[in-house]
Amino acid sequence: MKGLVGFCRWFVGILFIFSGLIKLNDPLGFSYKLDEYFSAAVLGLEFLQPFALPMAIFVVIFEVVLGMMLLLGFQKKFTIWSILFMIVFFTFLTFYSAYFDKVTDCGCFGDAIPLTPWQSFYKDIVLLVMILVLFFNRDKIGSTFAKATSSIIILVATIICFIIAYYVLMHLPILDFRAYKIGTDIEEAMKEDPSQPAIYGYDWYYTVDGKEEIITTEGLPPEGRPAYDKVETRIIQEAALPKIHDFSIEKDGEDFTPEILDKEKVAFVMIYDMTKAEEEGMQKIAAFIQRAQKAGYEVIGLSANPMDQLQPLLEVNNVEIPFYTTDGTQIKTAVRSTPSIMIIKKGVITAKSHWNDLEQLAL
């Protein structure tokens, strides 16, 4: 039992630290996932949506700290109870999402390791069993260091986590696991994966001696039995979605995506939601546009907002470029700031920038 407890302790502790650090690399992305969970379509907790970002930061840092506390054997009662509460809550959440088909990606490991809600639920069940082993055998968890030493380690780790969170929010994630990472060919990423096509089943209905008989094939009717009553098609396996989907550049109902992605030098000014655009960032955009145009770039705006709503914001900040409509989710997935810049060359992403770093963006 002591060996089992030791294994569970290290496995759970390391997994909590790993999961927390992955999300700490992109707390804004995790806040989008929390916002989705809080929406009317999922849990109906809309009053929590304005607090999604601070809650995301707290959860990911707490996750890292709890993992470290478990490995150190520090404050065992508080640590085990906290971990148990978290895993019970997230097990319920992933089961609810999976059973009612509410959220397609749980966000447990951010964009680094996408999991379906069912995969995440099974993962949480395994963790729950391990954590229950720890819960009922707390006396077998020893302390790695003296209490004072462990306190200092946890304090330093917490401060470092807050520094990382602040840095990535003021700039961009340190590691980019998203579909729009630098070097991505957008047009190629929008194509379906030929290795994972959709698989269909064809159900052929026959009447044999007064009874209905169904034979399923992958296409043609069964050999030697052409006289069927009817045939129904059903999907057995969905085709894998392209890495980038729902991305388009439109204006007045016309699609300009292929034309713009084929251009040699394009700088996108991206505003996924004008109500969330940082005032200081908008003030920097006009200067960047002038610099980019002098460097030979065609500067184009992308936003999910209609132009009539966006126009006052642009006029106040002297932003005079054509704006196109793009899905808001794609914009906020591409670059984690509003406003933000994405540079492409013949459809390939060559650079991205938080508005804080526009002056350092090489053109």
Secondary structure, DSSP 8 states (H G I E B T S, - for coil): -HHHHHHHHHHHHHHHHHHHHHHHT-HHHHHHHHHHHHSTTTT--GGGGGGHHHHHHHHHHHHHHHHHHHHHT-SHHHHHHHHHHHHHHHHHHHHHHHHTT--S---TTTTTS---HHHHHHHHHHHHHHHHHHHTTGGG---SS-HHHHHHHHHHHHHHHHHHHHHHHHS--SS--STT-TT-BHHHHTS--TTS--EEEEEEEEEETTEEEEEEESSS--TT----SEEEEEEEE-----SS-S---EETTEE-HHHHHTSSSEEEEEES-GGG--HHHHHHHHHHHHHHHHTT-EEEEEESS-HHHHHHHHHHTT--S-EEE--HHHHHHH-SSSSEEEEEETTEEEEEEEGGGGGG---
